[in-house]
Each structure stands twice: as C-alpha cells, then as structure tokens.
C-alpha cells in the first residue's frame, strides 16, 4: 500500500468510521464568516441568503469562506475545536486572486507580461501573506479562456490563448502551493476555477449559458484546467454556467467523467457560491432536494453557501437514493486536504500575528508588485511623445491621476489609500515636483464646466498632456459585464476638448478589460495600457512614462475595433470565402461592410521605446517526422538607441486538417533582452506532439501534410516559412 493510500485508510478509520451521517455531511458545508463564533461580518461576495441554518448545523460546517486575520482565525478555530467532538479543524478559504494585501496587477495584465516566472513569484508572495493571516486555500487561479471583453471577469483570466493560459496556470499553482504544503507554512492550497468553459458565457453576460461542441471544449477550454491539475492543484471549483444544457455543478460528464476518471483528479471539488441551488433556476432541478441529489452524484464535495446538502442528503441516504459511500468519499477527500495542510497536527497552521506584521506589504512583496506592473503594462501607440522628458512641464489630467482605485475588483484586502498614486509618483520621478501639475478634468461618468476649465488651464501651460482615464474597478470583475466597452462619454468629451489645444497628448488607461478605443486611440499621440496595476501601480507607471523602464508588455487578449465585432480573437478559423489582404470589389466574402474583420490591436501586440527587427527565418529541415523535431531559427535586432525586452512568438498553421484548424496557433515564445544595436539568433524546437489536436472523433493526433511557421513580435506581423509533416511509418 502506498503512503497516500495508507494515510487515507488511517483517516477513514480514525474519523469517517466514527462520524454520524450528519457529522459527515456537515464537512461538506461551507459557510461565510458571519456564521462562525469569534468572527465579525467579514468580507464576502454574492447574495446573502436566508439559509435556514441554525447554530447546531453551523457548528458542523467543515470550512469557512472569506475569513482572515491571524488573531481572528485562531479565535474561530479555537471556538470550533472546543465543540467539535471529532477534533476536526476548519479549513479557511478566501479569494486571493492577485494578491492579499500587497496587490499585484490583475491576472489579465499579468498575462501581458509573458513572464510566468514573475507571475509565480507574485503568487508565492500572495500565499505568504494569506498564510500568515490564517488562510489555507485560495480560490485561484481562474484559468477560463476568454474571447469576449464584455464579460467583466476577463480581468481574472490571462487571456484568449489556451497555450499561454496553460503556462500561467502552472506558474500560479506552483507559486501558491510550492512542493510541500504540510511543512511549508507560508504556502496555501490552490483551487482552480471555474470548471468549465465559464469564459464563453453568451453575450459576455455573467452567469449566462454556455453552449459549445465537445471538440471545441476539449481543444480550447479544457487545456488550462488540465495544466493546473497536472501542476498539482488541490481543489477545483465548479462554474455557474451550463455546459451542453447541464449546469456544471450537476454535470456527471464534466465532474466524474472528465475531471475524475479521465484526468485522475482526486482532490476536492467545490461549488461556486450557491451554484448547487441555482440548478433550480437553470431549470435542471425541481427543488433543493433534487439539486443536492444531482450535485453529490456528480461528485461535488463541498457546497458553498447553500443548504441543499445538509437539509436533504441525510434523507436521500436513508431512503436509499444516495449511496452513503458517496458521502464517505467526499468527506475523505476533504480530510485528506486538511491532512496535507498539516491541520490535524497544527490547526492554527501559518496564522501568526507577529509574522503578519513583518510579512504583509513588506518591501520584497512591493518590489515584485512594482516590477510585475512594469512588465504588464502595454504600450499600444506612440508617436514619439513617450518617454517624457524629466524637464518637461506635464499636465496630468483625468479621474485616475490621483486615484487609489487602481487595484481591481478582486482586491478586497488591499488598500486604495496606500496604493502609490500616479500624480505623486510622476512628481517624484520628474526633475522637480513643480513640473507636474494635476487636475481631475472629469469624473468617471460625469464632467462639469468647472472641471473642464481647470483641465484646460493647466494644459495650456504644459509642454505635454498625460490623461489618466479608464473604468472604475466596479465596472469589471464579477457581475461587471458591459454592452458598451468604450470609455464613458464624460472622458471622451475631456479628450476631445483637450485635443483642441494642439498639445502632445499621451493617454494612460486603467481598466479591467480590452476596450473599444474609439475616441482615444485615434486622438491621443500615445496610449499606455495600465490595466489595474496594483499597489505599486503609480510608481511603475511613472518609471514607464519617463523611460526609466522600457515597456515590454504584449497583449494576451485582442482589442476589438468595435463592440459589434466581438468575439474577435487571433486563433479563429478561416471561411470558405475569406477576405483577401488587398482591397476588393467583391461583396460576396466574409466581411463587415462598415468595419475591418481584424481587431484594432492583435493578440501578442505591444510596442517599445526601441525598435526590434526580425529577419533570417529559416527552418533547419523542410520536413518533420514524429521522431525528429524541427529546429526554427530567426534573428532579432534592436535597431533603436536603448535596451529593450522583446517577446519573440512562434505560431503554426495546419494548412489542411481532418477538421478545420485555426489560421494561427501560439506554440512557444521566448523573452530576450537586447542592448541597442544588438542582434541575436533565437531558436525554437517544434515537435510533432505540438501539432496534435482533437479530431472529429475526439481522438488526438496530427495530420501529415503542409504546415506554416510564423515568427514575429505579435500574431499579425510575422515572418513565414513552411514544412511538411511526414506520416508515421
């Protein structure tokens, strides 16, 4: 018997065998902070429902949601253990999405860094802060593939590409968990979410229906979850949506079939907030009893914040409709996680007020936050306005110039008050603070004549204008869907009025999604996408604006030309009547009559203060065989006057597949730093396994025949070559 099986047997014999049915089902219940003795109201998300749960039932709960702070967690755990007859400690879980109290850029921004190692460091730092505050599990990473920026939760994902998302999924899990949760008290268990395909919610509307083929599900939407599971994540969260007409929390095919049987996941499966009960509203369960039956049959171990399990599973078991073995296996998985975290030996694992004081928002974590923000910002346009000269007189105008609302929606423990603001950072970075003057110019949604007059006044006296614009954090995130993803009209009015002054103008954008940039991109001389950059956002942006740091971020999600074009993504299929590269009078092709087919800014795009040139693409062979990888080389030259970091991207197209293949697919990337004038030959190795995909019968394999190779700075601007894949002998 292996060590893991032996330990499972021991936990079963010591705990599960000696628990009543009600005790066991209590372990399957997760409640928010207000339900626990010793806690205050805490910070929680979602609708607070009348659960009909009394003190006796609450005392049986196996885990707590949204509770943190070392002293508070210790008090709650002490109170719980004092009345728990089995001595089973609580699990404390929370949304540590992109930082605990030190806030890092939103995950969509982190994806734009194309730096998984730095992403891993941010997750590790977040885990340290959370762990010393008593948190055991984080509901992260969110690895949903996203193609619709109307959906507010795109901010939680790393973008539209399954390969890039998978790379970051592994990095986040490694950062949160490390290699030994029992002995490393400054790590937390990771819960990957939302399983599955939540990012395809129809119309970009949160909680909405998802309908896709199984081949599409497996090819594009499942790989990042699988990457997180292969990296060892301990938990999976079900999604709110339906998949193939069945709510995820009640889908045996997804949860028992794919997740557990195919992938071998034996960790804990938890519902999202109230998702089990929501099967009733979906029309897939008659009532709470039916919802409980379907969820436990599907393998959901923990029910978050609804009472379907505790109210109805006892009766379903006693009536013989649910096998008690299903309850036992769920309880055992939960106990195994508590054991992996070392909670039976140390129920106060990690919680340490002294370490809390020393670690939270420490200099090391703030340094990671600043550096990651610098690498996550994307320079979208620059007509020579940036970098700013440190002797220039700058007018900083806009609602985000002196705002602390730069942390993003999932920063519930972060401090907007102490976040580094752009105005102060620019004043500290310029040669003299007096060279940077600031005016609000407008609010997020409103503008007054007085605000506009103040903006014009300081602008007239400036050499260059920097506009700090965007969405407030509540305009994205959960339940933050928008049908119109342009900047609010008040901000567009401000831009238009300032443009009349004829001054050089740079726009800095704070937002949680790709925007329709009409009224900004076409007017400003430079556009820097800041996203929600985190606690050190102002410092990072000042370094970028003044050229202390050269922008290196690359988009992990396309920016649409307009909302009506959505969904628009780089790895789309061609049509039988594709639009040609050159203008044509032919009406009968796949096109819009009023806008381009292509996005305004493609996946992988990002400018620098220097210029990188690509040439010399060569394949070291004209053919590839299954047992002989292909080496691909190209030369990249920094033709500018300053050093810079470039992300060299490798794309492939299968010209003729058994089913239609995308026009391009990201297969690899390399980040390189080049000094001014330096050239470097880079090399990729492409194997036959990277050319495999799901065929019409869902088998995985490659197709012999012609393939095209693309190497370049983004998915649109590439060098091209071709090779043939030989058939398996």
N, C-alpha and C positions, 0 to 999 in steps of 0.2 A: 504494500500500500504506500502510495506517495505521501510526502509530508502534508500536502494540501488536503488529500482525502482523509488522512489520519486526523488532521485538525478539524475538518468538517464533522467527522464521526464524533470527536470529543465534544464539540459544541452541541451536536444533536443530543448526545447522551446527557450532558450537563444541564442544558437549558430546554431545548424543544420538547423532549420527552416529559419534562416536568411542568410544562405550561398548560393551562387550560386553553380551550379553543378561543375564549375571549382574550386571554393574555396574548396569544399568538396573533390574533387579528389586530390587536392594539399596536403591535410592532409595525403593522402595515399602514398606520395612520400618521400623517404628517400635519402638524398644526403650526400656525404662526405664533409669534412671540407672545401676544396678549393672553394666550391660553395657559401660560406656564407660571407657576408660583415663583416669585422672585424676579419676574421680568416686568418692564413697563410696556407701553404700547408698541415699541419698536418701529421699524420702517418696513412696510410690506407693500406689495403691489397686487393689483387686481381687485375685483369687487369683494367687499367683506360681506359674507352671507350669514344668515341665521342658520347655523348648522344643526342646532338641536343636540349639541354635545354637552353633557354635564361634567362636573368635576371628576367623577369616578372614571368616565371614559377618557377624559383628557389625561388623566394620570397614567393611562395605559399606553399613550402615544409613544412611538419609537423614535421620532425625530422632530426637531424644531426648525422652523423656517424664519429667516430674517432676523436672527438674534445674534448680537456680537458685543464685544467688550469683555475683557478678561474677567473682571470682577463680577459682572452680571452673569456671564456664562457659568462661572464657578458656583455662584449662588443658586442658579436654576438647576445645575447638575446635582448639587448637594441636596436640594429640596426633593428632587426626583428620586435620588438613590435612597433617601430616608424612608420613602414609602413604597419603593418597588421591591416586592418580595423575592424577585429573582436576582436582584442586583445588576440588572442590565442597564448600562448607561444610555443616555440620549445621544443621538447624532445631531450636530448643529450644522445647518446648511444655509448658504446665502448666495446671492448673485454677485460674485466678484468677477465682473465681466472684463474690465480693462483697468483694474487697479482697485485697491481697497480704500485707503485714504490718500496715498500717493496715486494720482490718476494719470494713466498713460493715454496716448491717443486712442480714439475709438478703433475697434478692430478693422473697419473698412480702411481707415488711414494706415493702420499697421500693415495691412496687405500691400499698400502702396510703397512701403519701404523695401519690399522684396528682400528683406533681411530676416530670415527665420531665426537666426541665432540671437539677434537682438530682441525679437519677439519672445523667444524662450526666456531670456533674462528678465523681461518685464513680467512674465507670468510667474517666474520664480520669486521676484521681489513682491508681487501682489500676494503670493502664497505666504511668504514670511509674515507680512503684516496681518493677513487674515488669521493665520495660525496662532500667533501670539495673542490675538484677540479672541481666541476660542472657537473659531470656525473650523469645521472638519472637512466640509465638502463645498466646492464652488460649482454653481450651475454655469459652467463654461468648459470648453469653448462652444460657441454657436458656429456651426460649420455649414449652415444651409447655403446652397448655391443660389445666387440672386441675379436676376436679369431685369427686374422691374423696379426702378428707383422711386416709384410712387409709394412703394411699401416702406414704412418707416423703419422696419427692422433691418434694412440693408446695412445700417450703421454697425450692426453686431457681426456681420459676416466679413470675410476677407475678399469677397468679390464674385465674379461671374465665371471663373475658370475652375474646373474640377481638379486639375493638377496642382495649381497654385494653392487652392483651398486645402488640399490634402497635405501639402508641405507645411502649411501653417498649423493645421490641426495637430500634426505630430509635434511640432515645436511647442505649442501651448500645453499639450498634455505632459510632455517631458518637463516643461518648466513648472507646472503646478505640482506634479507628483514626485519627480525625482525617481530614485530607484528603490527606496525602502521607506514606506510610509510609517512603519511601526517604530523605526529608530530615528528617523529624521522628523523631528517635531516642528520644523519650520516649512513643511510642505502640507498640501491639502489634496484630498481626492478630487478627481475631475469628473464632471458629468457632462458628456457631450450632448448637444441638443441641436435642433428639435427633430426627432426621428418620426417621420421622414418627409422630405420634399416641401417643408413649410415655405421655403423661399419662392414657390411657384403659386402662391395664393392668387386667385383670379382677380384681375383688375388692380393688383397691388394693394388690396384691402385686407387688413389684418384679420386673422381668424377665418378667412374665407376658404372656399372649396379649392381643392387641387385635383386636377384630372389630367393624367398623362399615361402613356403606354408603359408597360413594364420594361420594355427595352430602353426607353428614354430614362426611366427611373434608375435602372441599373448602370447605364452608361454615364450619366451626368450627375445625378443627385446622390447616389449612394457612396461613391468613392471616398469622399471626405469623412463620412461617418466611419467607414471601414478603416481608414487611415488612423483615426483616433482610437479605435478599438485595438488595432494592431499595435499601437503605441502603449496600450495597457490601461486605457481609461477605465475607471472602476464603476462608472454609472452611465446610464443613458436615459434621456428624458423623452417621453412621447410628445408629439406635436399636436396642436389644436385641430389641425385640418383633417379633412377626409383624404384618403388615397384610394382611388378606384372605388369610390362610393362608400367606403367604410371609414369611420373616424379612427385615427391612428391608435388611440388607446383601446380600441376594441378589435384591432386587426390581428388575427392569429397568424395570417400570412407574413405580415411585417415582423411581428414581435417574436413569435415562436418559430416561424419558418425561416425567414432570412436572418434575423438577429441572433437567435439562439442556435438553431440547428445548422444553418449554413456557415455562419461565421464563428460559432462556438463561444459566443459571449455568455459567460456565467456570472456576470456582475449584477448589480441592482438596476432594475428598471423602474423609473418613477414617472407618474403622470405629471403634466404641466398643471398649473393652478386650475382646479375644478374641472379638468378635462374629462374625467370619467363621468361626472354628472351631465356634462354638456352633450354627451351622446344622446340624451333625451331631446334636446333642442335640435340636434342634427337630424333627428328622425330615425335613429338607429337603435334606440332603446325605449321601452314603454315607460319605465319609471326607474327610480334609484335601484331597486332590486334587480331589474333586468340589466342595468348598467354595471352593477357590481359583478353579476354573473359573467357578462361578456369580457370585462376587463381582467378578471382573475383567470378566465380561460385563455386569454391572450398572453398572460404572463406578466402583467403589470404588478410589481411587488409593493410599491408604495403609492398610496392615494394622497395627493396633495390637496388639502383644504376642502374636501367634501366628505360626507359621512356614509357614502354608499357601502363601503366595506364593513365598517363597524356596526351599522344598523342591519345589514342584510346577509352578510356571509355566514354568521352563525346559523341562521335559519336554513340557508341554502345547503350547508353541510349536513345539518341534522335531518333534512328532508332527502338526503342522498343525491341532490342535484349537482353539488360540487364535491369533488373528492378532497378530503382533508389533506391528502398528500400535496395538493397544490398549495395549500396554506403553509404546510411544513417547508416546502422548497423555497417559498418566498421568504419566510422567516429566517431560514438558514442562510440565504444569500445576504440578508440584512445583517445577521450576526457575524457572518464571515467578514463583511466590510468593517464592522466595528472592531473585529479582532485584528484585521490588517492595520488598522489605525492605532492599535495598542490600547484601546479604550478599556478593556477588561482589566489590564494592569494599571492603567493611568487614566481614569475617567475625565480628568481635567487636562488632558493632553494639550500641550502647547500654550494653554492660557496662562499668561504671566504678566501681571501689571507692570513689573519693572522692565521686562523686555519690550512691552508695548510702548513704554515711554521712550526707550532707546531706539527702537527699530522703525516705528511708524514715521513716515515723512523724513527719514534720515537722508543725509547728503548723498549717499550712494544711490538710493532709490530715485531721488530727484535728478541725479545725473543721468540715469537711464531714461527717465521721463523726458528730459530735455533733448537728449541725443535721438531718441526714437521719434520725437516730434519733428526734429530737424530732417530726419530721413523720410518721414511720412508725408510731409508737405510736397505738393506737386506744382511746379511752375508750368502753367498752361499757356501762357503767352508772354512775350517780352519783346517790345520794340526798342530796346536799348535804355529803358527807364530804370531798370534794376541791373545791378545793385545800386542803392542810393549812395551818394557821397556823404561822408560823415560831416562835411562842412555845409551841406545843402540845408536851406530852410525848408522844413517839411510841415505841411498841414495834414494832420491826421484827423480824418472826418468819418463819422459813421457810428452806429449804435454799439459796435464792438470795440471801439477804440479804448474805452476804459471799463470794459465789462468783464466780470468774472464768470460769465455764463459761457465758458469755453471748455467745459469738462465733458459734456454729452449727457444723454438721458440716463445711462446706467451708472452714474457716479454718486450713488445715494450716500456714501460715506465721505465723499470729497468735499472740500471747502472752496466755494466760489470766492469767498472773502480773501483767502490767502493765495489763490491762483495768481500767477505772475501775469499782469495785465500788459497789453501791447503798448499803451502810451508810456507807462513808466519804463518799460524795457527799452523802447526806442530812445527816450530821453537819456537813459544811462549809456546807450551804445553810441549815440552821436557824439561829436566833439564837444558839444555843450548842450545842456538840457534846454536852454532857451531857443535852440534851433528847431525844436519840435513843439508845435502848438496843437492843441486838440479842441475839437468841437463835436458835439453829438450829431448835428446835422439833421437827424430824424430819429424816430423810434423804430422798432422792428416793423410796425404796421402803420404808424401814423407820422405825419410831418406837419409842423407848424411854420408859419411865416417867420416867426422869431428864430426857430432852429435853423431855417434855411439862410436867414440873414447872417447869423453868427458864422455859419459854414462859409458863406461867400466872403465874409470879411477876412477871415484868417487865410482863406485860399488866395485871395488877391495879393497877399503879402508874402506868399510862399514861392519857392522855386519849383516844388513838385508836390503833388497831392497823393496821399495814401488813403484809400477808402476802406474802412473796416466794416464789412457788410455780411449779411447771412441770415440764417434761421436761428431762432432761439431753440434751446435744447428740447423743449416740449413739442417742437414741430417735427421731430423724428423719434425713433425708438418705438417701443411697444405702443400700439394704438395711435401711431403717428403717421398714418397714411395720408397722402395729399394727392388730389387730382391735378392740381396745377403746381408744377415744381419750379416755377420761376421765382425770383426774389419778389417779396411783397412790393406792391405798387409804390409805396412811400419811398422805398430805397431806390427804385428805378427813377423816380422823379428827382431825387437828390443827384444821382449820377448825371442825368440829362442836364440839370441846371449847372452843375459844376463843369461839365464839358464845354459849356458856352464860354468859359473863361480862357480856354485855349492853353491851359497849363498841362504839362506832362502828368499823367494820372496812372497810378497803379491800384488795383483792387485786391484786397485780401479777403477771402471768403471763409466764413465759419459755418459749417453745415454738416448734416449727418447723412447726406445722400448726394449722388450726382444731380446737378441742377440743369434745367433749361437756362442757358446763359444769355439768351437774347436780352439786350439792354445793358449787358455788362461786357461780354467778350468782344462785341462789335464796337464798343465805345472806349473802353479802357486801353491804355497802351501796354499794360502788363496785368496779368491775372495770376495770383498765387493762391492755390487751393490749400487752405489750412486745416480743413475738416474741424472737428473739435479736438484740439491738440493736447489737452490735459493740463496738469498742474503747472508745468513749466512752459506752457504754450507761448506766452508773451516773450520770454527770453529766447526761445527757439526761433520765433518769427523775426525778432529784431536781428538775430545773427544772420538769418537768411536775407532779409531785406537790405542789410548793409554789406553783405558779401563776406562776413566772417566765416560763413559756411556756404558752400556751393550747393544749390538744390540738386537732389538726386532721385526724388520720388518718381514713381511711374504708376499710372492709373491701374488699379486692379478691377475697375469697372468702367465701361464706356460711358461717356457723357452724350446724351441724346441731342440731336439737332433741335427737336421739339418734342413735347409730351406726346403728340399724336403718333410718333414714330415707335413708341415703346410697345413691346420689348425690342431693344436693339442691342446686339451683342456680337462680338467678333467671330465666334466659332459657330456661325449659322450655316445652314445648308444652302447650296445653290438652288436655282429653279431651272425648269426646262426652258425658260426664256429670261436668262439673266440680263441685267442691264449692262451694256458694254462700257468700257472705260472711257471711250470717246463719245461726244455728243451724237445723238442720232434723231432722225425724224420719225423713227418707228415707234408708234404708240403702243404696239402690242407686245410689250415686255413688262417684266415685273418691276414696277416703279411707282413712286408717287408723282403726281403731276405738279405739286407745289413745293416739295422739299426734296433734298437728296435721300438716297437709300442709306448712305453711310452715316454713322454718328458724327456729331461735331468733333469729338475727340475720341480716338480709339483706345481700346484696351492696350496697356503697356506704354502709353504715351507719357512723356514728361521731358521738359526742357532743362537746360543747364545754363550757367553763365559762361560755359565754354562750348565748343562745337566738336562733336565726335563724327568722324567719317568712317564709313565701312567700305572695304574693298577686298578683293582677293579671295572670294568664297570658292572653296574647292572641296570636292569630295575625294577621299583617298581611294575610292573604287567606284565603278559605275553600277555595281551590283552589290546586293547584300543577301546573305543566306542566313537561315535560322541559327546557325552555329558560328557565324562570322559577323560581328558588329561592324558598323560603318563609322569611320572617323571623318569628322567635318571640321574644316578649318576656315577661319576668316581673320582678317586684320582690321583692328580698330585703332584709329589715330586721333589723338587730342589735337585738333587744329587751332585751338584757342590759346589765350595768354595765361590761363590759370589752370590749376589742377582740378580734376573732377572725377566723380564716380559714375560709371556707366553700367547699366544692367543690359547685358547682351542676351537676346532672346532667340530661342530656337523653336521654329514651328514646322509642322509637317502636314502635308495633304495626301491622303489616299485618293488617287485620281479616279479609280473605279473600284468601288467596293460591292460586296454582296448586298449591302444596303447602303443608302446614300451616306457619305461621310462629310464632315464639316469642311468649309473652304480652307480653314487653318486650325491647327490644334497646338497649343503650347506643350512642348515636351521637355524643355530644360531651360535653364538660364544661368548666367554667370555674372556676378558683380565684380568689376575691376576698377581700380583707381589708376588713372594715368596723369602724369605730370604734363605741363604744357609742352606740346611738340612731341610727346612720346607716342610710339606705336607699339602694339603688342598683338601677336598672333594668338588667338584663342582657339581652343579645341573642344569639340563635343564628341561624345561617343554614343551613337544611337544603336540600340539593339532591336532585334525582331520583336521581343516581348513588348516594347513600347508602341508597336504598330497594331497590337491586338485590340479587338473591340467586340461588343456583343452583336452577334449576327441575328438574323430573323428568328432563329430557333432558340435564341438566348445563349447559345454556345459562344465561347470566347476563343478567338483566333485571329490570324492575319490573312490578308489576301495577296497572293502573288501578283506582281504587275508593277505599274509605274507609280512612283511616289515623288512628290516635290518637297524640296527643302527650302526653308526661308530663314534667314538670319538677319536681324536688324535691331533697331532701338525700340520698336513697338510693333504691333500686329499689322500695321498698314504699310510702313516704309521698310522694305526688306530687300535683300539680295536673294536671288533664286537659283536653284540648281535642281537636277533630277537624278534619280537612280531607279533601278529595278530590283524588286524583291523576288528572289528565286523561290520556287516551290520546294516544300520539304521533300527530300529524297526518301 
